Amino acid sequence: MQFSGKVVKIVPTDGDDKVRLAVNDNPNNLLIVDVDQDLLSGSNLSEGQQVTETARGLSSNVAKSDNLAITSDDDSSTNQDSEIDVDVEPDDNIHTITEVSPNISNNEPIAYHTDIT
């Protein structure tokens, strides 16, 4: 399963950042993604940046279980082909995503599985 969207907010915590991702750039469909700063190799995420989250290795081109492919519109902060391990977790304070959608390119609700670790 893959989620694409825009970084809405970055909340730094001890050792990682909690990134709020607006799935399909829709501010009503938010995911929280924990990003370990050590895995960014000195690069930084920024608000407004487009990212793609592939969860549980469901994409045929993903070898690891959880990957965040970071892209930048101006290519100044990260390599477009970079992938890092992340944990995806639910947040009670954001919109709940409950319905299954096999293709997030349409405007249907997105499936969010709470067993993603």
Phi, psi and omega per residue, in radians:
M1 nan 2.422 -3.075
Q2 -2.242 2.373 3.089
F3 -2.070 2.282 3.070
S4 -2.133 2.554 3.105
G5 3.065 -2.935 -3.062
K6 -1.868 2.431 3.049
V7 -1.203 2.070 -3.119
V8 -1.600 -0.728 -3.089
K9 -2.665 2.531 3.063
I10 -2.102 2.152 3.112
V11 -1.984 1.854 3.132
P12 -1.202 2.376 3.015
T13 -2.262 -3.096 -3.093
D14 -1.197 1.819 3.064
G15 1.578 -0.254 3.121
D16 -2.591 3.019 3.066
D17 -2.066 2.426 2.986
K18 -1.662 2.020 -3.068
V19 -1.848 2.169 3.030
R20 -1.565 2.093 -3.079
L21 -1.932 2.110 3.069
A22 -1.461 1.801 -3.084
V23 -1.114 2.298 -3.073
N24 0.979 0.502 -3.108
D25 1.057 0.347 3.133
N26 -1.677 1.978 -3.101
P27 -1.164 -0.152 3.074
N28 -1.553 -0.162 3.099
N29 -2.075 1.574 -3.091
L30 -1.903 2.479 2.970
L31 -2.090 2.608 2.998
I32 -1.799 2.211 3.123
V33 -2.102 2.164 3.045
D34 -1.472 2.141 -3.140
V35 -2.049 2.041 3.093
D36 -1.259 2.108 -3.106
Q37 -1.043 -0.547 3.129
D38 -1.084 -0.484 -3.097
L39 -1.448 -0.166 3.139
L40 -1.482 -0.096 3.102
S41 0.896 0.777 3.088
G42 1.498 -0.170 3.100
S43 -1.417 2.828 3.128
N44 -2.216 2.496 2.948
L45 -1.419 2.687 3.088
S46 -2.369 2.633 3.099
E47 -1.090 2.409 -3.093
G48 1.624 -0.169 -3.125
Q49 -1.318 2.464 3.082
Q50 -1.455 2.318 3.083
V51 -2.358 2.784 3.062
T52 -2.249 2.192 3.136
E53 -1.879 2.111 3.042
T54 -1.885 2.016 -3.020
A55 -1.788 2.457 3.014
R56 1.099 0.381 3.049
G57 1.110 0.468 -3.091
L58 -1.355 -0.230 3.061
S59 -1.493 2.370 -3.046
S60 -1.129 -0.360 -3.118
N61 -1.685 0.213 -3.136
V62 -1.951 2.141 -3.101
A63 -1.548 -0.587 -3.091
K64 -1.634 2.885 -3.001
S65 -1.225 -0.720 -3.123
D66 -2.300 2.160 -3.119
N67 -2.370 2.515 3.042
L68 -2.086 1.963 3.090
A69 -1.553 2.038 -3.047
I70 -1.707 2.221 3.076
T71 -2.157 2.695 -3.140
S72 -2.286 2.362 3.135
D73 -1.078 -0.561 -3.095
D74 -1.859 0.053 3.131
D75 1.003 0.308 -3.076
S76 -1.531 -0.429 -3.015
S77 -1.843 -0.529 -3.092
T78 -2.554 2.850 3.055
N79 -1.408 2.329 -3.099
Q80 -1.111 -0.414 -3.102
D81 -1.683 0.080 -3.078
S82 -1.253 2.566 3.064
E83 -2.328 2.428 3.109
I84 -2.339 2.665 3.086
D85 -1.325 2.406 3.095
V86 -2.478 2.830 2.984
D87 -1.931 2.374 3.093
V88 -1.881 2.303 -3.127
E89 -2.409 2.663 3.104
P90 -1.314 2.786 3.089
D91 -2.360 2.126 -3.087
D92 -1.112 -0.314 -3.072
N93 -1.613 0.098 -3.141
I94 -2.085 2.952 3.135
H95 -0.976 2.330 3.132
T96 -1.475 2.245 3.130
I97 -1.802 2.033 -2.965
T98 -2.166 -0.406 -3.036
E99 -1.700 2.594 -3.112
V100 -1.437 2.315 3.030
S101 -2.310 2.038 -3.101
P102 -1.252 -0.270 -3.082
N103 -2.417 1.910 -3.064
I104 -1.377 0.001 3.111
S105 -1.311 -0.278 3.050
N106 -1.575 -3.061 -3.080
N107 -1.751 0.361 3.112
E108 -1.324 2.777 3.056
P109 -1.070 2.715 -3.069
I110 -1.762 2.521 3.040
A111 -1.371 2.335 3.045
Y112 -2.204 2.012 -3.102
H113 -1.683 2.113 -3.084
T114 -1.301 -0.121 3.106
D115 -1.463 0.030 3.094
I116 -1.227 2.170 3.116
T117 -2.269 nan nan
